[in-house]
């Protein structure tokens, strides 16, 4: 699942466009590496977001259910 979509579905960030902007402005790191919004997250990834004057750290424990129902 894309990073921006995960952040929205897991309610870490309220809107996907905000998640995209944070990634474009190099405010999001996964496992201590700067990533783009299209980064494919996996269970166990550590996400660190610099949002305003706050640093948010989030550990991916599970991928939201909505993405599992998609047909490939």
N, CA, C and O atoms as a GROMACS GRO file, in nm:
protein
  288
    1UNK      N    1   0.084  -0.116   0.000
    1UNK     CA    2   0.000   0.000   0.000
    1UNK      C    3   0.090   0.124   0.000
    1UNK      O    4   0.193   0.127   0.066
    2UNK      N    5   0.048   0.225  -0.075
    2UNK     CA    6   0.122   0.350  -0.080
    2UNK      C    7   0.125   0.417   0.057
    2UNK      O    8   0.030   0.408   0.135
    3UNK      N    9   0.235   0.484   0.084
    3UNK     CA   10   0.252   0.551   0.212
    3UNK      C   11   0.145   0.656   0.237
    3UNK      O   12   0.089   0.661   0.347
    4UNK      N   13   0.115   0.740   0.138
    4UNK     CA   14   0.015   0.845   0.159
    4UNK      C   15  -0.123   0.788   0.189
    4UNK      O   16  -0.196   0.842   0.272
    5UNK      N   17  -0.159   0.681   0.122
    5UNK     CA   18  -0.288   0.617   0.147
    5UNK      C   19  -0.292   0.553   0.286
    5UNK      O   20  -0.392   0.562   0.356
    6UNK      N   21  -0.181   0.490   0.325
    6UNK     CA   22  -0.174   0.429   0.457
    6UNK      C   23  -0.191   0.534   0.567
    6UNK      O   24  -0.265   0.512   0.663
    7UNK      N   25  -0.123   0.646   0.553
    7UNK     CA   26  -0.131   0.752   0.654
    7UNK      C   27  -0.273   0.802   0.670
    7UNK      O   28  -0.317   0.834   0.781
    8UNK      N   29  -0.346   0.810   0.560
    8UNK     CA   30  -0.485   0.855   0.565
    8UNK      C   31  -0.576   0.748   0.626
    8UNK      O   32  -0.655   0.777   0.715
    9UNK      N   33  -0.565   0.625   0.579
    9UNK     CA   34  -0.653   0.518   0.627
    9UNK      C   35  -0.627   0.482   0.773
    9UNK      O   36  -0.720   0.442   0.844
   10UNK      N   37  -0.504   0.496   0.818
   10UNK     CA   38  -0.474   0.466   0.957
   10UNK      C   39  -0.500   0.587   1.048
   10UNK      O   40  -0.483   0.579   1.169
   11UNK      N   41  -0.541   0.697   0.988
   11UNK     CA   42  -0.577   0.822   1.057
   11UNK      C   43  -0.461   0.889   1.128
   11UNK      O   44  -0.480   0.962   1.226
   12UNK      N   45  -0.341   0.866   1.079
   12UNK     CA   46  -0.225   0.938   1.129
   12UNK      C   47  -0.232   1.081   1.074
   12UNK      O   48  -0.204   1.177   1.146
   13UNK      N   49  -0.270   1.094   0.947
   13UNK     CA   50  -0.292   1.223   0.880
   13UNK      C   51  -0.436   1.223   0.829
   13UNK      O   52  -0.483   1.122   0.777
   14UNK      N   53  -0.507   1.335   0.844
   14UNK     CA   54  -0.649   1.337   0.811
   14UNK      C   55  -0.677   1.333   0.661
   14UNK      O   56  -0.777   1.274   0.620
   15UNK      N   57  -0.591   1.395   0.579
   15UNK     CA   58  -0.617   1.399   0.435
   15UNK      C   59  -0.497   1.347   0.358
   15UNK      O   60  -0.382   1.370   0.395
   16UNK      N   61  -0.526   1.275   0.250
   16UNK     CA   62  -0.420   1.218   0.168
   16UNK      C   63  -0.336   1.327   0.100
   16UNK      O   64  -0.216   1.310   0.081
   17UNK      N   65  -0.399   1.439   0.064
   17UNK     CA   66  -0.324   1.548   0.002
   17UNK      C   67  -0.221   1.606   0.099
   17UNK      O   68  -0.112   1.645   0.057
   18UNK      N   69  -0.255   1.612   0.227
   18UNK     CA   70  -0.160   1.660   0.327
   18UNK      C   71  -0.045   1.561   0.340
   18UNK      O   72   0.071   1.602   0.351
   19UNK      N   73  -0.075   1.433   0.337
   19UNK     CA   74   0.030   1.331   0.342
   19UNK      C   75   0.123   1.344   0.221
   19UNK      O   76   0.245   1.331   0.234
   20UNK      N   77   0.065   1.368   0.103
   20UNK     CA   78   0.146   1.389  -0.018
   20UNK      C   79   0.237   1.509  -0.004
   20UNK      O   80   0.355   1.502  -0.039
   21UNK      N   81   0.184   1.621   0.048
   21UNK     CA   82   0.263   1.742   0.065
   21UNK      C   83   0.378   1.720   0.163
   21UNK      O   84   0.489   1.769   0.141
   22UNK      N   85   0.352   1.648   0.271
   22UNK     CA   86   0.458   1.620   0.368
   22UNK      C   87   0.570   1.539   0.304
   22UNK      O   88   0.688   1.565   0.328
   23UNK      N   89   0.533   1.441   0.223
   23UNK     CA   90   0.634   1.359   0.154
   23UNK      C   91   0.712   1.443   0.053
   23UNK      O   92   0.834   1.431   0.044
   24UNK      N   93   0.641   1.529  -0.022
   24UNK     CA   94   0.707   1.614  -0.122
   24UNK      C   95   0.804   1.712  -0.056
   24UNK      O   96   0.907   1.747  -0.115
   25UNK      N   97   0.773   1.756   0.065
   25UNK     CA   98   0.857   1.851   0.137
   25UNK      C   99   0.961   1.782   0.226
   25UNK      O  100   1.020   1.846   0.313
   26UNK      N  101   0.983   1.655   0.205
   26UNK     CA  102   1.083   1.574   0.276
   26UNK      C  103   1.063   1.580   0.427
   26UNK      O  104   1.158   1.602   0.502
   27UNK      N  105   0.940   1.561   0.471
   27UNK     CA  106   0.906   1.562   0.613
   27UNK      C  107   0.875   1.422   0.664
   27UNK      O  108   0.842   1.405   0.782
   28UNK      N  109   0.883   1.319   0.576
   28UNK     CA  110   0.847   1.183   0.615
   28UNK      C  111   0.966   1.090   0.593
   28UNK      O  112   1.026   1.087   0.485
   29UNK      N  113   1.000   1.013   0.697
   29UNK     CA  114   1.105   0.912   0.687
   29UNK      C  115   1.045   0.777   0.722
   29UNK      O  116   0.963   0.766   0.813
   30UNK      N  117   1.088   0.675   0.650
   30UNK     CA  118   1.051   0.538   0.684
   30UNK      C  119   1.182   0.464   0.707
   30UNK      O  120   1.269   0.460   0.621
   31UNK      N  121   1.193   0.406   0.825
   31UNK     CA  122   1.316   0.337   0.865
   31UNK      C  123   1.438   0.429   0.846
   31UNK      O  124   1.542   0.386   0.796
   32UNK      N  125   1.424   0.556   0.888
   32UNK     CA  126   1.530   0.657   0.884
   32UNK      C  127   1.576   0.696   0.744
   32UNK      O  128   1.687   0.745   0.728
   33UNK      N  129   1.491   0.674   0.642
   33UNK     CA  130   1.522   0.718   0.506
   33UNK      C  131   1.409   0.806   0.456
   33UNK      O  132   1.291   0.773   0.474
   34UNK      N  133   1.444   0.919   0.393
   34UNK     CA  134   1.341   1.005   0.333
   34UNK      C  135   1.274   0.928   0.219
   34UNK      O  136   1.341   0.864   0.139
   35UNK      N  137   1.142   0.936   0.213
   35UNK     CA  138   1.067   0.861   0.112
   35UNK      C  139   0.965   0.952   0.044
   35UNK      O  140   0.929   1.057   0.096
   36UNK      N  141   0.918   0.907  -0.071
   36UNK     CA  142   0.812   0.975  -0.146
   36UNK      C  143   0.678   0.911  -0.110
   36UNK      O  144   0.673   0.806  -0.045
   37UNK      N  145   0.571   0.974  -0.153
   37UNK     CA  146   0.436   0.928  -0.122
   37UNK      C  147   0.406   0.791  -0.181
   37UNK      O  148   0.320   0.719  -0.129
   38UNK      N  149   0.473   0.754  -0.288
   38UNK     CA  150   0.445   0.625  -0.353
   38UNK      C  151   0.520   0.508  -0.289
   38UNK      O  152   0.507   0.394  -0.336
   39UNK      N  153   0.596   0.534  -0.185
   39UNK     CA  154   0.670   0.426  -0.116
   39UNK      C  155   0.573   0.318  -0.070
   39UNK      O  156   0.467   0.348  -0.014
   40UNK      N  157   0.608   0.193  -0.093
   40UNK     CA  158   0.523   0.079  -0.056
   40UNK      C  159   0.558   0.035   0.086
   40UNK      O  160   0.664  -0.022   0.110
   41UNK      N  161   0.468   0.062   0.180
   41UNK     CA  162   0.495   0.029   0.320
   41UNK      C  163   0.472  -0.119   0.346
   41UNK      O  164   0.398  -0.186   0.275
   42UNK      N  165   0.539  -0.167   0.451
   42UNK     CA  166   0.527  -0.307   0.492
   42UNK      C  167   0.509  -0.312   0.644
   42UNK      O  168   0.543  -0.217   0.714
   43UNK      N  169   0.456  -0.422   0.692
   43UNK     CA  170   0.442  -0.441   0.836
   43UNK      C  171   0.582  -0.438   0.898
   43UNK      O  172   0.674  -0.502   0.847
   44UNK      N  173   0.595  -0.363   1.007
   44UNK     CA  174   0.723  -0.351   1.076
   44UNK      C  175   0.798  -0.223   1.044
   44UNK      O  176   0.896  -0.191   1.111
   45UNK      N  177   0.753  -0.148   0.941
   45UNK     CA  178   0.817  -0.021   0.908
   45UNK      C  179   0.792   0.081   1.018
   45UNK      O  180   0.686   0.082   1.081
   46UNK      N  181   0.890   0.166   1.042
   46UNK     CA  182   0.879   0.274   1.138
   46UNK      C  183   0.870   0.405   1.060
   46UNK      O  184   0.961   0.438   0.983
   47UNK      N  185   0.762   0.479   1.079
   47UNK     CA  186   0.738   0.604   1.006
   47UNK      C  187   0.760   0.720   1.103
   47UNK      O  188   0.703   0.722   1.212
   48UNK      N  189   0.841   0.816   1.063
   48UNK     CA  190   0.866   0.937   1.143
   48UNK      C  191   0.823   1.057   1.059
   48UNK      O  192   0.873   1.076   0.948
   49UNK      N  193   0.731   1.138   1.112
   49UNK     CA  194   0.676   1.252   1.041
   49UNK      C  195   0.707   1.379   1.119
   49UNK      O  196   0.682   1.387   1.239
   50UNK      N  197   0.761   1.479   1.050
   50UNK     CA  198   0.780   1.612   1.109
   50UNK      C  199   0.663   1.696   1.060
   50UNK      O  200   0.654   1.728   0.942
   51UNK      N  201   0.574   1.730   1.153
   51UNK     CA  202   0.450   1.799   1.119
   51UNK      C  203   0.440   1.924   1.205
   51UNK      O  204   0.406   1.917   1.323
   52UNK      N  205   0.470   2.040   1.145
   52UNK     CA  206   0.475   2.163   1.223
   52UNK      C  207   0.592   2.156   1.319
   52UNK      O  208   0.706   2.132   1.278
   53UNK      N  209   0.565   2.177   1.447
   53UNK     CA  210   0.672   2.167   1.546
   53UNK      C  211   0.671   2.032   1.619
   53UNK      O  212   0.739   2.016   1.720
   54UNK      N  213   0.593   1.937   1.568
   54UNK     CA  214   0.582   1.804   1.630
   54UNK      C  215   0.656   1.699   1.547
   54UNK      O  216   0.665   1.709   1.425
   55UNK      N  217   0.707   1.599   1.615
   55UNK     CA  218   0.760   1.479   1.550
   55UNK      C  219   0.670   1.363   1.589
   55UNK      O  220   0.650   1.335   1.707
   56UNK      N  221   0.614   1.296   1.489
   56UNK     CA  222   0.524   1.184   1.512
   56UNK      C  223   0.595   1.058   1.467
   56UNK      O  224   0.643   1.050   1.354
   57UNK      N  225   0.601   0.959   1.554
   57UNK     CA  226   0.659   0.830   1.518
   57UNK      C  227   0.548   0.726   1.522
   57UNK      O  228   0.471   0.719   1.617
   58UNK      N  229   0.542   0.644   1.417
   58UNK     CA  230   0.434   0.547   1.403
   58UNK      C  231   0.495   0.415   1.354
   58UNK      O  232   0.572   0.414   1.258
   59UNK      N  233   0.460   0.306   1.420
   59UNK     CA  234   0.506   0.174   1.379
   59UNK      C  235   0.394   0.103   1.307
   59UNK      O  236   0.282   0.094   1.360
   60UNK      N  237   0.421   0.051   1.188
   60UNK     CA  238   0.319  -0.019   1.109
   60UNK      C  239   0.302  -0.160   1.166
   60UNK      O  240   0.391  -0.244   1.153
   61UNK      N  241   0.188  -0.183   1.230
   61UNK     CA  242   0.159  -0.314   1.287
   61UNK      C  243   0.074  -0.400   1.193
   61UNK      O  244   0.081  -0.523   1.196
   62UNK      N  245  -0.006  -0.333   1.109
   62UNK     CA  246  -0.097  -0.403   1.019
   62UNK      C  247  -0.133  -0.308   0.905
   62UNK      O  248  -0.133  -0.186   0.922
   63UNK      N  249  -0.162  -0.366   0.790
   63UNK     CA  250  -0.209  -0.287   0.676
   63UNK      C  251  -0.361  -0.280   0.686
   63UNK      O  252  -0.426  -0.383   0.706
   64UNK      N  253  -0.421  -0.160   0.673
   64UNK     CA  254  -0.568  -0.148   0.684
   64UNK      C  255  -0.642  -0.244   0.592
   64UNK      O  256  -0.596  -0.274   0.481
   65UNK      N  257  -0.754  -0.291   0.639
   65UNK     CA  258  -0.832  -0.395   0.573
   65UNK      C  259  -0.874  -0.358   0.431
   65UNK      O  260  -0.878  -0.445   0.344
   66UNK      N  261  -0.905  -0.232   0.406
   66UNK     CA  262  -0.955  -0.190   0.275
   66UNK      C  263  -0.863  -0.230   0.162
   66UNK      O  264  -0.910  -0.265   0.054
   67UNK      N  265  -0.732  -0.224   0.183
   67UNK     CA  266  -0.639  -0.256   0.075
   67UNK      C  267  -0.632  -0.406   0.046
   67UNK      O  268  -0.593  -0.446  -0.064
   68UNK      N  269  -0.670  -0.488   0.141
   68UNK     CA  270  -0.663  -0.633   0.122
   68UNK      C  271  -0.775  -0.684   0.032
   68UNK      O  272  -0.762  -0.792  -0.026
   69UNK      N  273  -0.884  -0.610   0.020
   69UNK     CA  274  -0.997  -0.655  -0.060
   69UNK      C  275  -0.982  -0.626  -0.209
   69UNK      O  276  -1.062  -0.674  -0.289
   70UNK      N  277  -0.881  -0.550  -0.247
   70UNK     CA  278  -0.864  -0.516  -0.388
   70UNK      C  279  -0.828  -0.638  -0.469
   70UNK      O  280  -0.750  -0.723  -0.426
   71UNK      N  281  -0.886  -0.646  -0.588
   71UNK     CA  282  -0.849  -0.753  -0.680
   71UNK      C  283  -0.727  -0.710  -0.758
   71UNK      O  284  -0.716  -0.595  -0.800
   72UNK      N  285  -0.635  -0.802  -0.776
   72UNK     CA  286  -0.512  -0.769  -0.851
   72UNK      C  287  -0.520  -0.818  -0.993
   72UNK      O  288  -0.426  -0.799  -1.070
   0.00000   0.00000   0.00000
